[in-house]
């Protein structure tokens, strides 16, 4: 008996769990849209300093989720004078989004010809709604029309993100290219400067010719010791006066030395 009671309790809990899951699924679907679902839309008018109450827009005149289309939107027309300003306001998706007061006619001949409604969405949710207006000029005495053309245009946020991503990649590529060119030119300048420091010929074209910095003149005598330096191009002078005096003294000694008698015989 206990086991049967336990099994019956488990079965009841299981049914309750299934019911809860079903209810959650229904609630989740109620808060989301599928393609072609009508989006609840309201409108109200303003004229002669008065405003009407919100009223439903017919499904045939309102937006359908993720479906582009053009419709004729009717609005109440109560013999408003042509010189009066007529405005309208729209609200969508249980009044989550609403437009500003849209001027349908300003009473001076400027009238709304086409109203474009851009609905940005992703998945099963609407994120933003924007309105664009196209006006035309008519005779000021013409009565107000009782309908306007409305174009519903749906924009997927994924497409917007893709476009923004491509623009970002293009801009980043341009920045990287400019940076690489700048770094390369800077490196070339630094390398040229280093070469100019190490090898002066890179910095001064006239210095490319070979130069003889120093040469020595040697006396022919004392070749065993490599001779004596008697001049160089740095000083461009002769041997020192001391060396000259030594040469003269040795020459005078050679002249006064007596000749060998054996050579005379």
C-alpha positions in Angstrom: 0.0 0.0 0.0 2.8 2.3 0.8 4.5 1.7 -2.5 1.3 2.3 -4.4 0.8 5.6 -2.5 4.3 6.6 -3.3 3.9 5.8 -7.0 0.6 7.8 -7.1 2.3 10.8 -5.5 5.2 10.6 -8.0 2.7 10.4 -10.9 0.9 13.5 -9.5 4.2 15.4 -9.2 5.1 14.4 -12.7 1.8 15.7 -14.1 2.3 19.0 -12.2 5.8 19.3 -13.6 4.5 18.8 -17.2 1.8 21.3 -16.6 4.3 23.9 -15.3 6.6 23.3 -18.3 3.6 23.7 -20.7 2.5 27.0 -19.0 6.1 28.4 -19.1 6.2 27.5 -22.8 2.9 29.3 -23.5 4.1 32.3 -21.5 7.4 32.4 -23.4 5.7 32.2 -26.7 3.2 35.0 -25.7 6.2 37.3 -25.1 7.8 36.6 -28.4 6.9 36.9 -32.1 7.1 34.6 -35.0 7.3 35.7 -38.6 4.0 37.1 -39.8 2.5 37.6 -36.3 0.6 40.9 -36.0 2.3 43.5 -33.8 -0.3 45.3 -31.6 -0.5 48.9 -32.6 -2.4 51.9 -31.3 -3.0 55.4 -32.6 -4.4 58.7 -31.4 -5.1 62.0 -33.0 -4.5 65.7 -32.1 -6.3 68.6 -33.6 -7.9 71.9 -32.5 -6.0 71.6 -29.2 -7.6 68.3 -28.4 -6.4 64.7 -28.3 -8.4 61.5 -28.8 -8.1 58.3 -26.8 -5.9 55.5 -27.9 -7.6 53.2 -30.4 -6.5 49.9 -32.0 -5.0 49.9 -35.5 -6.6 47.1 -37.6 -4.4 44.1 -38.2 -4.6 44.7 -41.9 -3.1 48.2 -41.4 -0.6 47.4 -38.7 2.9 45.8 -39.0 3.4 42.0 -39.3 6.5 40.7 -37.6 9.5 40.5 -40.0 7.3 41.2 -43.0 7.9 44.3 -45.2 4.7 45.7 -46.6 2.9 49.0 -47.5 -0.6 49.7 -46.3 -3.1 52.6 -46.1 -3.7 53.7 -42.5 -7.1 55.2 -41.9 -7.7 57.7 -39.0 -10.9 59.4 -37.8 -11.9 62.4 -39.9 -14.3 64.8 -38.2 -14.6 67.6 -40.7 -11.4 69.2 -39.5 -10.8 72.6 -41.2 -8.1 72.7 -43.8 -6.3 75.5 -41.9 -6.1 73.3 -38.7 -3.0 71.3 -37.8 -3.6 67.6 -37.7 -1.2 65.3 -35.8 -1.0 61.6 -35.0 0.9 59.4 -32.5 1.5 55.6 -32.8 2.4 53.0 -30.2 3.6 49.5 -30.8 4.0 46.1 -28.9 1.8 46.9 -25.9 3.1 50.5 -25.9 6.7 49.5 -25.4 7.6 51.8 -28.3 5.8 55.0 -29.3 6.4 57.7 -31.8 6.6 61.5 -31.4 3.6 63.5 -32.5 3.7 63.1 -36.3 2.4 66.1 -38.3 0.0 64.9 -41.0 -0.9 68.4 -42.1 0.3 71.8 -40.9 -2.7 73.7 -42.3 -0.5 75.6 -44.9 -0.4 73.0 -47.6 2.4 70.7 -46.4 1.0 67.2 -45.9 2.5 63.8 -45.0 2.6 61.7 -48.1 4.5 58.5 -46.9 5.3 57.4 -43.4 8.1 54.9 -43.2 8.4 52.8 -40.1 11.7 51.0 -39.5 11.5 48.2 -37.0 14.9 46.7 -35.8 14.6 43.2 -34.5 16.5 40.0 -33.7 15.1 36.6 -32.9 11.6 37.1 -31.7 11.9 40.5 -30.2 11.7 44.1 -31.4 14.5 46.3 -30.2 14.0 49.7 -31.8 11.5 51.6 -33.9 12.2 54.7 -36.0 10.0 56.8 -38.2 10.8 58.7 -41.5 8.6 61.2 -43.2 8.0 62.2 -46.8 5.9 65.3 -47.3 4.2 66.9 -50.3 2.8 70.3 -51.0 -0.9 70.8 -51.9 -3.3 73.7 -52.1 -3.9 75.1 -48.6 -7.7 75.0 -49.1 -7.8 71.2 -49.8 -9.4 69.2 -47.0 -7.4 66.9 -44.9 -7.2 63.3 -46.2 -8.6 60.5 -44.1 -5.7 58.1 -44.7 -1.9 58.0 -45.2 0.5 55.5 -46.8 2.6 53.6 -44.2 5.6 51.5 -45.2 6.8 48.9 -42.6 10.4 48.0 -43.1 12.0 45.4 -40.9 15.8 45.4 -40.3 17.5 42.4 -38.7 19.9 43.4 -36.0 22.3 40.6 -37.2 22.6 42.4 -40.6 23.3 45.7 -38.8 26.0 44.0 -36.6 27.5 42.4 -39.7 27.7 45.8 -41.5 29.2 47.5 -38.5 31.7 44.6 -38.1 32.8 45.0 -41.8 33.1 48.8 -41.4 35.2 48.2 -38.2 37.5 45.7 -40.0 38.0 48.1 -42.9 38.8 51.0 -40.6 41.2 48.8 -38.5 42.9 47.6 -41.7 43.5 51.2 -42.9 44.9 52.2 -39.5 47.2 49.2 -39.4 48.5 50.0 -42.9 49.2 53.6 -42.0 51.0 52.4 -38.8 53.2 49.9 -40.7 54.2 52.5 -43.3 55.1 55.0 -40.5 57.1 52.4 -38.5 58.9 51.3 -41.7 59.9 54.8 -42.7 61.1 55.5 -39.1 63.2 52.4 -39.1 64.8 53.3 -42.4 65.6 56.8 -41.1 67.2 55.3 -38.0 69.2 52.8 -40.0 70.5 55.5 -42.3 71.6 57.6 -39.3 73.4 54.6 -37.8 75.2 54.0 -41.1 76.2 57.6 -41.2 77.8 57.3 -37.8 79.7 54.1 -38.4 80.8 54.9 -42.0 81.1 58.7 -42.7 80.9 58.1 -46.4 77.1 57.6 -46.1 76.7 61.0 -44.5 79.2 63.0 -46.7 79.3 62.1 -50.4 82.6 64.0 -50.8 84.2 61.7 -48.3 83.8 58.7 -50.5 87.1 59.3 -52.2 90.1 57.5 -50.6 92.4 59.7 -48.6 96.1 59.2 -47.8 96.3 60.2 -44.2 100.1 59.9 -43.8 103.2 58.8 -45.6 106.8 58.7 -44.5 110.1 59.4 -46.2 113.1 57.2 -45.2 116.8 57.8 -45.6 118.6 55.3 -47.8 121.2 54.8 -45.2 120.8 52.3 -42.4 118.6 50.1 -44.4 119.1 47.3 -41.9 117.3 49.4 -39.3 114.7 50.5 -41.7 116.1 53.9 -42.4 115.4 57.1 -40.7 112.3 59.2 -41.1 113.3 62.5 -42.8 109.8 63.9 -43.6 106.1 63.1 -43.5 103.0 64.8 -45.0 101.5 65.7 -41.6 104.2 68.1 -40.6 105.5 68.8 -44.2 108.8 69.7 -42.7 112.4 68.4 -43.0 114.3 66.6 -40.3 114.9 68.4 -37.1 117.8 70.9 -36.8 119.5 68.5 -34.4 119.7 65.8 -37.0 120.9 68.3 -39.6 123.7 69.4 -37.3 124.7 65.8 -36.7 124.9 65.2 -40.5 127.0 68.2 -41.1 129.5 67.3 -38.2 129.9 63.8 -39.6 130.5 65.1 -43.1 133.1 67.5 -41.9 134.9 64.8 -39.9 135.1 62.6 -43.0 136.7 65.4 -45.0 139.4 66.2 -42.4 140.3 62.5 -41.8 143.9 61.8 -43.2 144.1 59.5 -46.2 145.6 56.0 -45.8 149.4 56.0 -46.7 149.2 52.5 -48.0 146.6 53.6 -50.6 149.0 56.3 -51.6 151.9 53.9 -52.1 
